[in-house]
Amino acid sequence: MKFNFTGVGITLVCLMLSSSVWAWELNGEKNIFLIDQAGEKIQIGSVLFQPNGQETSFDIHWNHAKMKDYFLSMREFKCLDGKTEVQCQVPYPYKSPKTISTRSYDWLEHYMLFLYKSPENFGAKMWNGMYYKLALTEEGLKGTPYAVDLNAIAAPPDHFDMPPFGNEDRTLIPEGARWFKQLLIE
């Protein structure tokens, strides 16, 4: 019997590399954190992932104990209260598929919309929206903040199965410009 150790070795190395890169899975309950400019992690909720074939469904549970109630522009918001900025979670208001895949996290991103305001302002300025674009890492999903105009979801979309905020609707927020620099799901 003759073994090809080179082929076996390459296969083992490939398996080790792929398992370390993809050690984190979209399965089970994971915590949602916002990371401020000083690096402090604030757990703002959790998300339950349930794989189903090529797609994974999700269900978010917000940690309202960490948030304060704000009544802004005739609506109630759950907000994180900072010294120089207030960041409020904005619920996505329409029926949509609550599923993602390893190729697209769009719907999960749409369910984690926020707006920001200064503590002195009384109203919600919906054009000050924040959208965390997610990318898979070894530790979990890492969200980079983008600016969006949340007025775009003030009216129902034409197609409920298509996320309204595409790449053309988002602008990368310059580093250090906002209270929170990152969102993590781990």
Stockholm file with secondary structure:
# STOCKHOLM 1.0

chainA/1-186         MKFNFTGVGITLVCLMLSSSVWAWELNGEKNIFLIDQAGEKIQIGSVLFQPNGQETSFDIHWNHAKMKDYFLSMREFKCLDGKTEVQCQVPYPYKSPKTISTRSYDWLEHYMLFLYKSPENFGAKMWNGMYYKLALTEEGLKGTPYAVDLNAIAAPPDHFDMPPFGNEDRTLIPEGARWFKQLLIE
#=GR chainA/1-186 SS CCCCHHHHHHHHHHHHHHHHHTCSCSCEEEEEEEEETTCCEEEEEEEEEEEETTEEEEEEEECGGGCEEEEETTEEEEEEECSSCEEEEECCCSCCCCEEBTTBCHHHHHTTEEEEECTTCCSCCTTSEEEEEEEECSSSEEEEEEEECGGGGSSCCSCTTSCSCCGGGCEECCTTSSSEEEEEEC
#=GC SS_cons         CCCCHHHHHHHHHHHHHHHHHTCSCSCEEEEEEEEETTCCEEEEEEEEEEEETTEEEEEEEECGGGCEEEEETTEEEEEEECSSCEEEEECCCSCCCCEEBTTBCHHHHHTTEEEEECTTCCSCCTTSEEEEEEEECSSSEEEEEEEECGGGGSSCCSCTTSCSCCGGGCEECCTTSSSEEEEEEC
//
